[in-house]
């Protein structure tokens, strides 16, 4: 029996496989396909202080080995989450993390404070990297000063595990990672989507209503791996790696690069059972390589 | 209704004309209940440009032979790859997805389809007839060679056709067909290009007849997780994949 359990500081995961926010609904959408209790954790949909309708249609464009989205954080707001959704999902036998977004610091703080009161939510993922909202979102995650200020403010009201999701749309992601670590982030997750765009040459129009959107899927995996590796060498807090993971082999690559846990996002759309398959695949890999404990693999990339 | 992800076996591919074909696929386990208007999301293998699944209307369900028929138009690389599938090939399918058309009882119903939007109407016609309704199916196509599967629709009621070039049936668009003024309908169901559906909706509003349309938006997951395929409704954005694809026109901002 191999050990798949990992710890993100005080947060214990039965295995390193989590889901990426915005690709897994509230978990309920996947109950027909998998047993959620087989996962290390689920990241539920991005939640904001107030209701958001999101961006107009079209919000999605398929691209080579990936997709662009411009959903724009459509959600019913944190009060609706606490009252309507939380009671329905709190019994899940896995870690439920809420992804928290905002336009101004006060929104992040108020949302985090409300979620802090929910007994069965052991952590939040602070989204300072959404490319699809006009104000806030990614703007917080692209400068060290603003990233630090939002983490500092949320840290004052949130006393459970604080994960911060980083944007790849920066010159040096390690600087942002160090800035949020200094303000008390317990872990970092990376990468959020890469800003991109797609054009229909025939109509001479953009394929997204917002013109630009966030690129995800295998197309971004090499960038994500590189950034996880860089951040692993720059900070002491655990890293949650994501970006184009489609199978167990991809997940192992992120773990070797330094990720303690991983998130699966876009792949859920193509195979709604992929998360369970990745858990099994990681276990198979460990047996093949005679690794007893997954923790012995983290950051063990062998460089000549 | 529990959603499934399963491998199906291709039984046959029937070419209808240059653009359209019907793919009959057999489930390896007994099919669940599938309602008219629902769709599947199929995985296209070996395509460099097709990353996401392809949502396709369910054209017909044959419980006796445990098969689903998919009506497909060759548009891009994904649907062209599906057009190369042969007997015995495997096709991975997520289904049954979406809501369904309403089924009234003992009413005079009109079904209007155009292009590959005719896909869900055959299975709908079957259910309507079984519920004691009178069924008239009106198909709008470009030319005689596109007027396909007429005998299949005849099993469940009247079949009428308009062609744009006048080579078969009445000349013009379906909303110009004489039956719309000659006969009084109680319900209208439509699926096809948006301009056609909007014209059908306008006719229904003018005649004060309930009307349901089936929308086709680009989608990633097909089961309500990605929030990409939204339709603007009177109650805000709704997922076309879970709260549609069938909508009553009163709920749309048309």
Interface residues (C-beta under 8 A of the other chain):
Chain A: X22 X23 X24 X25 X29 X30 X32 X33 X45 X53 X54 X56 X57 X58 X59 X60 X61 X62 X63 X64 X65 X66 X67 X69 X71 X74 X217 X266 X268 X269 X270 X271 X272 X273
Chain B: X2 X3 X4 X5 X43 X48 X49 X50 X51 X52 X53 X94 X217 X218 X219 X220 X221 X222 X223 X224 X225 X226 X227 X228 X229 X230 X231 X232 X236 X237
